[in-house]
Amino acid sequence: MAADPLVVSVPDPEYAEALADLDGVDAIVWDMGSPHPRGSEIRLAVLPYMTSLRLADVTPGLDSLEVLQLQSAGYEHFVDGLPDGVTLCNAAGVHDASTAELALTLTLASIREIPGFVASQARSRWEPLRLRSALADRRVLVVGYGQIGRAIARRFAPFEVTVTAVASRARAGDELVPHVHGIDELPELLPQHDVVVVIVPLTGATRGLFDAPMLGRMPDGALLVNVARGAVVETDALVAECAAGRLLAAVDVTDPEPLPRDHPLWTTPGVLITPHVGGATDAMRPRAIALVRRQVQTLLSGRPVDNAVAGPLSAQQP
């Protein structure tokens, strides 16, 4: 007798098409906006990208569920609502290229004063020549040296900068940095760097990591680039430093988010804001689909899925 198929829910038909050639897989399209009639059969469910859905509203009735697959690298919003016995997987590796590109773009745009040129163009105004800043010869500190952190360092390296990396614990370096510093060294490292790129996950340990004292350790004129989560930086402290003209900031994430229209961060001098679009490029989708396909194949083989961040399989991750 043939085994029951592995029922997988995916957010749109393109994902289902990518699984169509796999024997023993039944992919159903479900955006999770309403209960699915076959919900009790689903063993792996892929959540829509950038969803505001709560797991408590989605998972009731998913009696066979084993794996919840996110399309984001961040997962902090989903851990508390994770049902017992279900493994939560993030999309590590999917957003490396897109987020690293944006980190570099935000840095160059801020340092080379591109927002000012855009404003001048809107007024049909030719700005007079003056000496402007450059990225070359800057000291760049990457805070959070996982997959995306390495992708960021790799993209900064050709720009004739010095790159330093910080992770949760000190360890040996790689082809990009000679040594990876521990997070406990951050206060001593900050005064030595002109650009600080933040790409740590949001946890209890990193929430408010860049508070007023920590920002105060950055040298005058330094640039803070946040492509992590807004709550890693204390917003009021950042506004104060930038409003005083001491620091610059280029952020893809904010706290609160979305940023209210009347929030002072919008109009603070020296601040460049993008609306949480670090991973939202056409490079993301094929990588996300490939990850889902690999996870399905892994589940079919009986092996532990990759990228487990919470639940029964997370302890098995390296």
Secondary structure, DSSP 8 states (H G I E B T S, - for coil): -----EEEEESSHHHHHHHTTSTTEEEEE--SSS--TTGGGEEEEE--TT----HHHHSTT-TT--EEE-SSS--TTTSTT--TT-EEE--TTTSHHHHHHHHHHHHHHHHTTHHHHHHHHHTT----------STT-EEEEE--SHHHHHHHHHHGGGS-EEEEEESS-EE--SS-SEEEEGGGHHHHGGG-SEEEE-----TTTTT-B-HHHHHTS-TT-EEEE-S-GGGB-HHHHHHHHHTTS-EEEES--SSSS--TT-GGGG-TTEEE--S-TT-STTHHHHHHHHHHHHHHHHHHT---SSEEESTTGGG--
